[in-house]
Amino acid sequence: MGMPFSPKRLGNVAYSMMMFITVSVLAGVLVAGLFIPFAGIAGVSSKAAAEEMNSLPSELETPPQAERTKVLLADGSTLAYFYDENRVYVGLDKVAPVMRQAQLAIEDHRFYEHGALDFKATLRAFVRNQAADGVSQGGSTITQQYVKMVQVEACQAKGDEACVREVQAATYDRKIRELRYAIALEKQLSKDQILERYLNIAYYGEGAYGVEAAARHYFSTTAAKLTLAQAAMLAGLVQNPDANNPVKNLSAALDRRDVVINRMAELKLINAEQLKAAKAVGFDESKVKATRSGCVDTRYPFLCDYVYRTLKNTPSLGATVEERENMIKRGGLRIETAIDPESQDKAQKSVSAVVDAKDPVISTMNMIQPGTGLIVAMAQSRPTMGSNAKKGETYWNYSAAPGMGGIQGYQAGSTFKAFTAAAALEKGIPLNKRYNARRTMDFSGKEYDTCTGRDHVYGSWRVSNSTGTSGVMDMYRAAQRSVNTYFVQLELDTGMCAVTQMAEKLGVKLGTPDRDIVDYYQNKPSFTLGSAEVSPLSMAEAYATFAARGIHCNPIIVDKITTRDGKELAAPSADCKRVIDKDVADGVNKMLGSVMTRGTGLRAMTSDGRPQAGKTGTIDSNEAVWFAGYTPEIAGVAMISIDNQKAPFQKGKANFRSRGVKNYRLPESGTFLEGSGSGDAGMKIWKPTMERYLRNVPATDFNEPSSAVQRGKRVEIPDLSGLGVSEATKKLEDAGFTVETQYTYSSQPAGSFLGFSPSVGSLTEFATVYALVSNGREDPSILAQRKARQDAEKKAQEDQKKRAEAEKKAAEAKKKAEENKKKNGG
């Protein structure tokens, strides 16, 4: 049903029609597609014509004024701004009255008196343009200017330069379209609303869009506090912000400012005294404050870059990467992060104290809060973002995976043994599982499970221990001394599928983005020795999962996202969920706790002695050393690696250093590196960082794992009656037992099979059953020597027992004598 006519409605229609005819006459031409052809007006109702005049494109109905996004640290301070246009939108009541007066005085002093079209100004411009045979002078009102600015803004938001040129074209077609929209706009918005939007969209030069950003940039003040001289200078910039830029052309800027001041005096907005005082004011360039967009030169550039990349992957900001970037740079978002400056500074100080930015090695320290995924610190030895490599600048985030700004991964060495242990415990292999971990073992041809079936070691593969510890041991001892041959046996018995899947679900990420960790490494048993190249941050993520008793959280840095109108958008979720059983995590924590108290992690242990767990990592070539450790409250991973792009670590170049960082003194920092995860990464970086972080954090204990995790559950040994050696061995292995050959002296000829030990009864699941093989008769002289040694040991024990009893009797007699003395008053 159509709207009924009324006197007011009739007036609106008449006004619209008058504007239509006026504009058409002034232009001398009717533009097809913009207005109803004049020849057809007789056949069109006045209502339809008015509605045509009142229609607006979407960008004018909802102005797309770009506004900068602010990124905040956890303490509320600003880390960075992201923007295409540096703008801070403010209401008209937040703009000083003198600024409003100055802008209107120089651009449209009759703004509140006329409609969308200023007839006087338009006719004057029309006459002059006709004399000039073209559009050389404007006469545009504030409303018309605003329409043009919005259209330019909409084109720029789409990245459409042709659209921008069309909107700015000096043609009557464009002027007619502009006026048509201005007429419609003034029917929908008040004069104050239009002026407010104009002052916020206008470009004032030097990257400052809107009066608030301009006031902050040129004068280090706000739009509400602008003085007459400052307001006049800003108002004068809108016409030509580049030519009248006070930073680059001060004399032109002052001249233009004085034009505005004179105009204000002509309009009696200011008196002669105010005019004189304003013109006497100079321009203080020291007040100019640049607002950089992006992360270069920010306090923490690589954390900032991680925030930006996180936002680009945040679905709530748009359906595509392009939409998200547009929202980030133009949406005026408020981004609150979890970055704690104190923790970040602590980590950075520890790293920089060991490795200088110009040293030919790379160091990182990453900290993640267990159970939340919050990134507490992400420090690297090259903390300045830039292209000057000689000064130690870089654009790479050495902690992150390639998709988040990282350059590559780094082999993590024996820190991967924790993943093998976790997979073994999950399978039911207990912490007291024992292997004979000989100094060097040949694993050529050994079989193991993959995700697609059984496979075997191809070619020759001999593994040696590097810490000087070998022999029969359990998982505790093997972890404490980082025994390679133990963990390879454990990995093969557990299965490569389970081990690689464990690393994946804990959060380990490869430095090669197109490579799947399970698919690629499930048939590479060197995995447990840390042959995979991974990102340091993901190692902190994985170890934080142990600390959280099996709860894995994605690392997150963005805590909250708020739009300019106060609406909260979904921030990236840590997606915390259980990936391993509590009991399994408790077992790993107990095992790695013993590494700190009785193993290679002892030097890295914090001085407060609180419960903590950790694992050292050093790769065979000493090209990288690691320390991954944690308490129930925080997980941290420190790493030092060679930079293979710098001498002396460039293979094939003169003076190449093949020993990596082992016994290497860094040329810039002067730090001597011994080439160990415990001494270099652990004691020098991890320990001081963790000590400062934990200084005021109450200590808490890890949970004790169950008896099943520690000692395993009892199972019956299968019946081996009537089976040959190979058949019995297979049956035992199928039942989960490890079968190991053990040679012993006997009366049987050397090489004779003597039986299994034990062969009946029950054992803990996955225990070792020994296949006893005769080593022949023992040499009588050796037997006599052993008996003599055993007799001597027995006699020494008896003598020690007698001495202890004599000492006990003497002590009792002395005590009795003293008691009697007291009774007798002595």
Buried (B, 14 or more C-beta within 10 A) or exposed (E): EEEEEEEEEEEBBEBBBEBBEBBBEBBEEBBEEBBBEEEEBEEEEBEEBBBBBBEBEEBBEEBBBBBBBBBBBBEEEEBBBBBBBBBBBBEBEBBBEBBBBBBBBBBBBEBEEBBBBBEEBBBEBBEEBEEEEEBEBBBBBBBBBBBBBBBBBBBBBEEEEEBBEBBEEEBBBBBBBBBBBBBBBBBEBEBEEBBBBBBBBBBBBBBBBBBBBBBBBBBEBBBBEBBBBBBBBBBBBBBEBEEBBBBEBBEBBBEBBBBBBBBBBEBEBBEEEBBEBBBEBEBEEEEBEEBEBBBBEBBBBBBBBBBBBBBBEBEBBBEEEEEBBBBBBBBBBBBBBBBBBEBBBBBBBBBBEBBBBBBBBBBBBBBBBBBBBBBBBBBBBBBBBBEEEEEBBBBBBBBBBBEBBBBBBBBBBBBBBBBBBBBBBBBBBBBBBBBBBBBEBEBEEBEBBBBEEEBEBEEEBEBEBBBEBBEEBBBBBBBBBBBBBBBBBBBBBBBBBBBBBBBBBBBBBBBBEEEEBBEBBBBBBBBBBBBBBBBBBBBBBBBBBBBBBBBBBEBBBBBEBBBBEEEEBEBBEBEBEEBBBBBBBBBBBBBBBBBBBBBBBBBBBBEEEBBBBBBBBBBBBBBBBBBBBBBBBBBBBBBBBBBEEBEBBBEEEEEEBEEBBBEBEBBBBEBEBBBBBBBBBBBBBBBBBBBBBBEEBEBEEBBEBBEBBBBBBEBEBBEBEEBEBEEBBEBBEEBBBBBBEBBBBBEBEEEEBBEBEEBEEEBBBBBBBBBBBBBBEEEEEEEEEEEEEEEEEEEEEEEEEEEEEEEEEEEEEEEEEEEEEEEEEE
